[in-house]
């Protein structure tokens, strides 16, 4: 559930949409290992989040995987997911939980409940760190749970609108997006103590992060549109890319993006030499730049309005996700690493926003 969708959800009621599997035999062990899982938010408040599986090598697609395998709904708004040690952790935002499944067969393996607006997750050693916004007007937190027992370990206060979170260079890095407002910080957490040891000041509304071939951390700072009390646009904060040296904990480079356009997502090529950014509500195109670049090209590498995207770490294919409405099916388009395509196009669930590669 991205910021603008939350705002729109206050104005529009979305209806539910039933998903049907293209292949009803979900009993084969390991059947989901050679494909990608598409994360479908569903319509806010409708409890129709879902997961679609798309084969790498065939035309097979299975919609509604979680419900088909586990005989129950996934929940309300699938925000993100992370794969670690044979498990996939599904962060279900409006249901306030993280569902844990086995990556090979998607069978349920546990659940973390009683979260408050969870967003993203990262695994470090034996713990999973979950960013959450908390309630209206509150600062966010990072909730820490043991991955074996799924019991709570700690709660760490962070900035407002705690969003993307990664484990890099022995530390947990948390992007504070501002939630419904504006923040410009990344908090650095020591997982040995579960304490915040540094605060970095970056661009407006940092969202997601990746690490490059040199171990540097790249953050997409989406900026934001400013509205008045009647939802009229009255201003904008610019977007940017920020590069952080994790050893010195300093910003080494800032690349200006757009004054009034707000890309939300970032990913990286398999060799970690090329950064991709773009996607999100209302943004057009997926851009690509070298990790040595100091500016961006005038035109995107892939045209189109994509709600989310991810890069396959196995072959560099770019999985682009269209969400034409939150009442009907979304679309996955797969482009080759040279941007030709799409070489595959399939219908998935409602509001697809990201991909996990199995």
C-alpha positions in Angstrom: 0.0 0.0 0.0 1.9 3.0 -1.3 1.4 6.6 0.0 -0.8 7.8 -2.8 -3.0 4.7 -2.8 -3.6 5.3 0.9 -4.8 8.8 0.1 -7.0 7.6 -2.7 -8.4 4.8 -0.5 -9.9 7.5 1.7 -11.9 8.7 -1.3 -12.8 5.5 -3.2 -14.2 2.2 -2.2 -12.7 -0.7 -4.2 -14.6 -3.9 -4.8 -13.2 -7.4 -4.5 -12.1 -9.5 -7.4 -12.0 -13.3 -7.4 -8.8 -15.0 -8.7 -8.7 -18.4 -10.2 -5.7 -20.6 -10.5 -4.7 -21.7 -14.1 -3.5 -25.0 -12.6 -5.3 -26.5 -9.7 -2.7 -29.2 -8.7 -0.8 -27.4 -5.9 0.3 -30.7 -4.2 3.5 -31.3 -6.1 6.5 -30.8 -3.8 8.8 -27.9 -5.0 6.5 -27.0 -7.8 7.0 -23.2 -7.3 10.8 -23.3 -7.2 11.4 -22.4 -10.9 9.4 -19.2 -11.2 8.6 -15.8 -9.8 6.1 -14.8 -7.2 4.1 -11.6 -8.0 2.9 -9.7 -5.0 -0.6 -8.4 -5.5 -1.8 -5.8 -2.9 -5.5 -6.2 -3.6 -7.9 -3.4 -2.9 -7.5 -1.5 0.4 -10.1 -2.7 2.9 -11.2 -5.7 0.8 -8.9 -8.4 2.2 -8.2 -9.7 -1.3 -4.4 -9.6 -1.4 -2.9 -12.5 -3.3 0.2 -14.0 -4.8 0.7 -15.1 -8.4 3.3 -17.6 -9.6 4.8 -17.2 -13.1 7.1 -20.0 -14.5 10.5 -19.0 -15.8 10.6 -21.7 -18.5 7.0 -22.3 -19.6 3.7 -20.4 -20.1 2.3 -21.6 -16.7 0.8 -19.0 -14.4 -1.0 -19.8 -11.1 -3.0 -17.0 -9.5 -4.2 -17.1 -5.9 -1.3 -19.3 -4.8 -1.6 -18.6 -1.0 -5.3 -19.3 -0.8 -5.2 -22.3 -3.1 -2.4 -24.0 -1.1 -3.5 -23.0 2.4 -7.3 -22.9 2.0 -7.7 -19.4 3.5 -7.3 -15.8 2.3 -3.9 -14.0 2.6 -5.3 -10.8 4.0 -5.6 -7.1 3.4 -2.9 -5.3 1.3 0.2 -7.3 0.6 2.8 -4.6 0.9 6.1 -6.5 0.3 7.9 -9.8 0.9 11.4 -11.1 1.4 12.9 -14.6 0.9 15.5 -16.1 3.3 16.7 -19.6 4.1 13.8 -21.4 2.3 11.1 -19.2 3.8 9.2 -16.2 2.3 7.9 -13.5 4.7 4.8 -11.8 3.3 4.2 -8.4 4.9 0.5 -7.8 4.9 0.1 -4.2 5.7 -3.6 -3.5 6.6 -3.9 -6.9 8.3 -1.0 -6.0 10.6 0.9 -9.3 10.1 3.6 -11.2 8.4 2.7 -14.5 6.9 5.5 -17.0 6.7 5.5 -19.7 4.0 7.9 -22.3 2.6 9.3 -21.0 -0.7 9.2 -24.4 -2.4 5.5 -25.2 -1.9 4.0 -22.0 -0.3 2.7 -24.0 2.6 2.1 -21.9 5.7 5.0 -22.0 8.3 3.8 -19.5 10.8 2.6 -15.9 11.3 3.7 -12.8 13.1 0.6 -10.8 14.3 -0.3 -7.6 16.1 1.9 -5.3 14.0 0.9 -1.7 13.3 1.0 -0.8 9.6 4.0 -3.0 8.6 5.8 -2.2 5.4 9.1 -4.0 4.6 11.4 -6.6 6.2 15.0 -7.7 6.3 16.6 -10.8 7.8 19.9 -10.6 9.8 21.3 -13.7 11.4 18.4 -15.3 13.4 16.1 -12.3 13.4 13.7 -10.6 11.1 13.4 -6.8 11.2 10.1 -5.4 10.1 9.5 -1.7 9.5 6.1 -0.2 10.4 4.6 3.2 10.2 2.5 2.8 13.5 -0.6 5.0 13.9 -1.5 8.4 12.5 0.8 11.1 13.8 3.3 8.6 15.4 6.9 7.9 14.5 7.6 4.5 13.1 9.3 1.5 14.6 11.3 -1.6 13.6 9.9 -4.7 15.1 12.4 -7.6 15.7 11.3 -11.2 15.8 13.2 -14.5 16.0 13.0 -16.3 12.7 12.8 -19.8 14.3 10.2 -19.2 17.0 8.6 -16.0 15.5 8.6 -14.6 19.1 9.2 -10.8 19.6 12.7 -9.8 20.5 12.6 -6.0 20.5 10.9 -2.8 19.3 13.2 0.0 18.0 11.9 3.5 17.6 12.8 5.1 14.2 11.7 8.0 12.1 8.3 8.8 10.5 6.9 6.5 7.9 9.5 3.7 8.3 9.7 2.1 4.8 12.4 0.2 3.0 14.9 -1.8 5.2 18.0 -3.8 4.3 20.8 -5.6 6.0 24.2 -4.4 4.6 27.8 -4.2 5.9 26.7 -5.7 9.3 24.0 -3.1 9.9 20.3 -2.7 9.5 19.4 0.4 7.4 15.9 1.9 7.6 14.6 4.5 5.2 12.1 6.9 6.9 9.7 8.0 4.1 7.7 10.4 6.2 4.5 8.4 5.8 1.7 10.9 5.3 4.2 13.7 5.8 7.9 14.2 4.9 11.1 12.7 6.4 14.6 12.7 5.0 16.5 10.3 7.2 18.0 6.8 7.1 18.5 5.2 10.5 21.4 2.8 11.1 20.7 0.0 13.6 23.4 -2.3 15.2 21.8 -5.8 15.2 24.1 -6.8 18.0 22.5 -4.3 20.4 19.3 -3.5 18.4 20.0 0.2 19.0 20.1 3.1 16.6 23.7 4.2 16.3 23.6 6.7 13.5 21.1 9.0 11.6 21.9 10.0 8.0 20.2 12.9 6.3 19.4 12.3 2.7 16.8 13.4 0.1 13.1 13.9 0.6 11.1 10.7 1.4 13.6 7.8 1.0 11.8 4.7 0.1 13.9 1.7 -1.0 17.6 0.7 -1.0 20.0 -1.6 -2.8 23.7 -2.3 -2.5 26.0 -2.1 -5.6 29.2 -4.0 -6.7 31.3 -1.8 -4.4 29.2 -2.3 -1.4 27.7 1.2 -1.6 24.1 1.7 -0.6 21.8 3.4 -3.1 18.5 4.9 -1.8 15.6 6.2 -4.0 14.3 9.4 -2.4 10.9 9.8 -4.1 10.1 13.4 -3.0 6.5 14.1 -2.5 3.5 16.1 -3.8 2.1 18.6 -1.3 -1.6 19.0 -1.0 -3.8 21.5 0.8 -6.8 20.6 3.0 -9.0 20.2 -0.1 -6.5 17.9 -1.9 -5.4 20.6 -4.3 -1.7 20.4 -5.3 0.2 23.3 -3.8 3.8 22.2 -4.2 6.3 19.5 -4.5 9.5 18.2 -3.0 12.1 16.9 -5.6 13.2 13.3 -6.0 16.8 12.1 -6.0 19.2 9.1 -5.8 21.6 9.0 -2.8 24.7 6.9 -2.5 26.0 6.0 1.0 29.3 4.6 2.0 28.4 2.1 4.7 31.8 2.1 6.3 32.0 5.9 6.9 28.2 6.3 7.1 28.4 9.3 4.9 26.5 10.4 1.7 29.1 10.2 -1.1 26.9 11.2 -4.0 23.5 12.7 -4.7 21.9 12.5 -8.2 19.1 14.9 -8.8 16.1 13.3 -10.5 12.8 15.4 -10.9 11.3 18.5 -9.4 7.7 17.2 -9.5 7.8 13.5 -10.4 8.2 10.9 -7.8 9.6 7.4 -8.6 9.1 5.0 -5.8 11.2 1.9 -6.6 14.9 0.9 -7.1 16.6 -2.4 -8.0 20.0 -3.5 -9.4 21.4 -5.7 -12.2 22.8 -9.2 -11.3 26.3 -7.9 -11.6 25.4 -4.9 -9.4 26.8 -2.5 -12.0 23.5 -1.0 -13.2 20.8 0.8 -11.1 17.2 0.7 -12.2 14.6 3.2 -10.8 11.1 4.2 -11.5 7.6 2.9 -11.0 5.1 3.9 -8.4 1.7 5.6 -8.6 1.6 8.2 -11.4 5.2 7.8 -12.5 6.1 6.9 -16.1 9.0 4.6 -17.1 11.9 2.6 -15.8 15.3 4.3 -15.9 18.7 2.7 -15.8 22.1 4.2 -15.0 25.6 2.9 -14.3 26.8 3.0 -10.7 29.4 5.4 -11.9 26.9 7.9 -13.3 26.4 11.4 -11.9 23.3 12.2 -13.9 20.3 10.4 -15.4 19.3 10.0 -19.1 16.6 12.1 -20.6 14.4 9.1 -21.5 13.6 5.9 -19.6 14.9 2.6 -20.8 11.4 1.1 -20.6 8.3 3.2 -21.3 5.0 2.7 -19.5 3.3 3.4 -16.2 4.3 0.6 -13.8 3.1 0.4 -10.2 6.1 -1.7 -9.4 9.1 -3.6 -10.9 11.9 -5.9 -9.9 15.0 -7.3 -11.7 15.5 -11.1 -11.9 18.9 -11.7 -10.2 19.5 -14.8 -12.3 19.3 -13.3 -15.8 18.6 -9.6 -15.5 15.1 -9.7 -16.9 13.0 -6.7 -15.8 9.6 -7.7 -14.4 7.3 -4.6 -14.8 3.8 -4.5 -13.1 0.8 -2.7 -14.3 -2.1 -1.9 -12.0 -4.8 -0.4 -14.3 -7.4 -0.5 -11.5 -7.9 -1.9 -8.1 -11.0 -3.8 -9.1 -9.6 -6.0 -11.8 -6.5 -8.0 -12.8 -3.1 -6.5 -13.1 -0.5 -7.3 -15.7 3.1 -8.6 -15.6 5.3 -7.6 -18.5 8.8 -9.2 -18.7 11.5 -7.3 -20.6 15.0 -8.7 -21.4 18.0 -7.0 -19.9 18.6 -5.2 -23.2 15.1 -3.7 -22.7 13.6 -5.6 -25.7 10.2 -7.0 -25.3 8.0 -7.6 -23.6 8.9 -11.2 -24.1 6.2 -12.4 -21.7 2.9 -10.7 -20.7 0.4 -12.4 -18.3 -2.6 -11.4 -16.1 -1.9 -11.5 -12.4 -3.8 -10.3 -9.3 -5.2 -7.0 -8.2 -2.6 -4.2 -7.7 0.7 -6.0 -8.4 3.5 -4.1 -6.7 6.6 -6.4 -6.5 8.2 -9.7 -7.4 10.1 -12.4 -5.4 12.3 -14.6 -7.5 12.4 -18.3 -6.4 
